[in-house]
Amino acid sequence: MSGAGLVVVGSGPAGISAAESYRRNGGEGPVVVLSADTDLPYERPPLSKDFLRGDLDEVADGDELFLHPPEWFVERDVDLRHGKPVTEIDVEAHTVTVDGERIPYGALVLACGAGPSPLPVPGGERALLLRALADARRLRDAAADAKSAVVIGAGFIGCEAAASLAMRGLSVTLVAPDEVPQANRLGVEAGRRLLDLVTATGVRYVAGTSVTSVDESGVRLDDGVTVDCDLVLAATGVTPHSEIASAAGLNVRDSRIVVGADMRTSAADVYAAGDVAFAFNTAAGRHVAVEHWQDAVDHGDVAGAQAAGVTATWHAVPGFWSTIGDTAVKYHAWGDGYDASRVVDHDDGFTVWYEAAGKTVGVLTCNADDDYDLGEGLIADGRPAPVETTRTGT
Ligand SMILES: Cc1cc2nc3c(=O)[nH]c(=O)nc-3n(C[C@H](O)[C@H](O)[C@H](O)COP(=O)(O)OP(=O)(O)OC[C@H]3O[C@@H](n4cnc5c(N)ncnc54)[C@H](O)[C@@H]3O)c2cc1C
């Protein structure tokens, strides 16, 4: 790396972890983190949980919401510049452009994350979105004045947000095309158990429908029914922020920047990490797409080490925890499909095992931490699940 130092684009977990790892691994060049976000780096997971419920206040110092106090950046000599997006990368000149200014890099880490997909129906712009702290503030303020809400999309963020709004006392309708939440991704039996967790908080689930329009009175469904409500949240998935990488000629597949296990992109001295990356995992033996907090931290850790000249690779089994109502659900998986599964119910929870070609590829648990830990090892080693699975054909 030249003396121009490390430039990181993005101040989410991947970007901050890359800056931290670069320093920890002996990187001595200047470090600049450029972020479009207007806030100091913060935790995203609480935004659909404690923060939305009103159980977590915003205090910049000493509060769990923020990743680090301002001194943390000063102590590590990390120059955090936020509020303006990087608009261009010149891989030949080794520069990025922010607000018309060209900033040189010796190594560049692209940790631009992903943005929520807007609702593609008439009036869709009326629906609130949830990704940044600014979005969460808008949603929380709207919820404070609302009696009813419609949440569109029953992925983990939709389920979490619906439950949190219901726990605030709103009358909440969760609308999704699946018979049960995440039937396509996790299977019908797993989806039933997620549905139980969501409805236990008072949420009403409307299955098998899609939204055709949004207007001032609420949401219109494709069966002609209108659900009146005071606020609408669209939680219908995200699109990785790979536009500047594509424009710079980097190898991008399905909107993600393709990287090796060392997080190197197709351009010299450019790395990508986190939700925007399509990274090779050495344990999986293939590229996998992940959208989880800890995996973004792990990616950033590898990218920062590499930028400092220390060899590192990504090998961890992806995973995350979700909280729906008061219940935690934990998931380890490569996330690219399975052909057989088995649900095992416990007294106060469940485990779902997923296999592909006889190897464990996922485990979803609720109050079954031993299975969660066991599953991680089985997935890493490509061993069979501890129970017999049945073919499900996803
Ligand atoms: C409400 C919510 C709840 C979640 N809950 C969980 C959970 O419980 N568990 C879990 O594992 N995961 C959860 N996630 C997902 C997790 O937060 C993400 O996987 C993680 O934040 C990805 O990290 P990242 O650093 O790759 O991207 P991000 O956190 O999205 O950060 C990307 C950064 O890049 C910046 N940026 C984008 N484009 C540019 C540009 N052109 N120039 C400059 N800066 C740019 C953005 O402003 C942002 O700062 C949740 C996400 C949300 C939104």
The ligand as an SDF file (V2000), in Angstrom:
LIG
                    3D

 53 58  0  0  0  0  0  0  0  0999 V2000
  -33.6590   -2.4270   11.3520 C   0  0  0  0  0  0  0  0  0  0  0  0
  -32.5830   -3.4410   11.1510 C   0  0  0  0  0  0  0  0  0  0  0  0
  -32.4230   -4.4740   12.0620 C   0  0  0  0  0  0  0  0  0  0  0  0
  -31.4230   -5.4260   11.8760 C   0  0  0  0  0  0  0  0  0  0  0  0
  -31.2900   -6.4160   12.8030 N   0  0  0  0  0  0  0  0  0  0  0  0
  -30.2870   -7.3130   12.6620 C   0  0  0  0  0  0  0  0  0  0  0  0
  -30.0790   -8.3120   13.6590 C   0  0  0  0  0  0  0  0  0  0  0  0
  -30.8190   -8.4230   14.6350 O   0  0  0  0  0  0  0  0  0  0  0  0
  -29.0310   -9.1560   13.4920 N   0  0  0  0  0  0  0  0  0  0  0  0
  -28.1960   -9.0730   12.4160 C   0  0  0  0  0  0  0  0  0  0  0  0
  -27.2460   -9.8500   12.3090 O   0  0  0  0  0  0  0  0  0  0  0  0
  -28.3760   -8.1300   11.4590 N   0  0  0  0  0  0  0  0  0  0  0  0
  -29.3910   -7.2550   11.5670 C   0  0  0  0  0  0  0  0  0  0  0  0
  -29.5720   -6.2960   10.6160 N   0  0  0  0  0  0  0  0  0  0  0  0
  -28.6980   -6.2920    9.4260 C   0  0  0  0  0  0  0  0  0  0  0  0
  -27.3790   -5.6140    9.7440 C   0  0  0  0  0  0  0  0  0  0  0  0
  -27.6030   -4.3820   10.3630 O   0  0  0  0  0  0  0  0  0  0  0  0
  -26.5860   -5.4330    8.4540 C   0  0  0  0  0  0  0  0  0  0  0  0
  -26.2830   -6.7170    7.9340 O   0  0  0  0  0  0  0  0  0  0  0  0
  -25.3020   -4.6690    8.6890 C   0  0  0  0  0  0  0  0  0  0  0  0
  -25.5650   -3.3650    9.1470 O   0  0  0  0  0  0  0  0  0  0  0  0
  -24.4670   -4.5910    7.4050 C   0  0  0  0  0  0  0  0  0  0  0  0
  -23.3360   -3.8400    7.6750 O   0  0  0  0  0  0  0  0  0  0  0  0
  -22.5460   -3.0520    6.5330 P   0  0  0  0  0  0  0  0  0  0  0  0
  -21.4390   -2.3350    7.2440 O   0  0  0  0  0  0  0  0  0  0  0  0
  -22.2220   -3.9640    5.4240 O   0  0  0  0  0  0  0  0  0  0  0  0
  -23.5880   -2.0100    5.9430 O   0  0  0  0  0  0  0  0  0  0  0  0
  -24.4330   -0.8740    6.6320 P   0  0  0  0  0  0  0  0  0  0  0  0
  -24.6040   -1.1090    8.0760 O   0  0  0  0  0  0  0  0  0  0  0  0
  -25.6420   -0.7020    5.7850 O   0  0  0  0  0  0  0  0  0  0  0  0
  -23.5210    0.4190    6.4630 O   0  0  0  0  0  0  0  0  0  0  0  0
  -23.2730    0.9510    5.1870 C   0  0  0  0  0  0  0  0  0  0  0  0
  -22.7100    2.3400    5.3300 C   0  0  0  0  0  0  0  0  0  0  0  0
  -22.3070    2.8280    4.0520 O   0  0  0  0  0  0  0  0  0  0  0  0
  -22.7790    4.1670    3.8830 C   0  0  0  0  0  0  0  0  0  0  0  0
  -22.8400    4.4200    2.4390 N   0  0  0  0  0  0  0  0  0  0  0  0
  -23.5900    3.8150    1.4900 C   0  0  0  0  0  0  0  0  0  0  0  0
  -23.2880    4.2920    0.2630 N   0  0  0  0  0  0  0  0  0  0  0  0
  -22.3190    5.2130    0.4480 C   0  0  0  0  0  0  0  0  0  0  0  0
  -21.5830    6.0640   -0.4190 C   0  0  0  0  0  0  0  0  0  0  0  0
  -21.7630    6.0540   -1.7600 N   0  0  0  0  0  0  0  0  0  0  0  0
  -20.6720    6.8960    0.1180 N   0  0  0  0  0  0  0  0  0  0  0  0
  -20.4500    6.9320    1.4640 C   0  0  0  0  0  0  0  0  0  0  0  0
  -21.1060    6.1450    2.3300 N   0  0  0  0  0  0  0  0  0  0  0  0
  -22.0290    5.2890    1.8240 C   0  0  0  0  0  0  0  0  0  0  0  0
  -24.1040    4.1640    4.6310 C   0  0  0  0  0  0  0  0  0  0  0  0
  -24.5000    5.4650    4.9460 O   0  0  0  0  0  0  0  0  0  0  0  0
  -23.6960    3.3590    5.8660 C   0  0  0  0  0  0  0  0  0  0  0  0
  -22.9960    4.1580    6.7790 O   0  0  0  0  0  0  0  0  0  0  0  0
  -30.5610   -5.3390   10.7620 C   0  0  0  0  0  0  0  0  0  0  0  0
  -30.7270   -4.2950    9.8390 C   0  0  0  0  0  0  0  0  0  0  0  0
  -31.7140   -3.3560   10.0290 C   0  0  0  0  0  0  0  0  0  0  0  0
  -31.8730   -2.2370    9.0290 C   0  0  0  0  0  0  0  0  0  0  0  0
  1  2  1  0
  2  3  1  0
  2 52  2  0
  3  4  2  0
  4  5  1  0
  4 50  1  0
  5  6  2  0
  6  7  1  0
  6 13  1  0
  7  8  2  0
  7  9  1  0
  9 10  1  0
 10 11  2  0
 10 12  1  0
 12 13  2  0
 13 14  1  0
 14 15  1  0
 14 50  1  0
 15 16  1  0
 16 17  1  0
 16 18  1  0
 18 19  1  0
 18 20  1  0
 20 21  1  0
 20 22  1  0
 22 23  1  0
 23 24  1  0
 24 25  2  0
 24 26  1  0
 24 27  1  0
 27 28  1  0
 28 29  2  0
 28 30  1  0
 28 31  1  0
 31 32  1  0
 32 33  1  0
 33 34  1  0
 33 48  1  0
 34 35  1  0
 35 36  1  0
 35 46  1  0
 36 37  1  0
 36 45  1  0
 37 38  2  0
 38 39  1  0
 39 40  1  0
 39 45  2  0
 40 41  1  0
 40 42  2  0
 42 43  1  0
 43 44  2  0
 44 45  1  0
 46 47  1  0
 46 48  1  0
 48 49  1  0
 50 51  2  0
 51 52  1  0
 52 53  1  0
M  END
$$$$
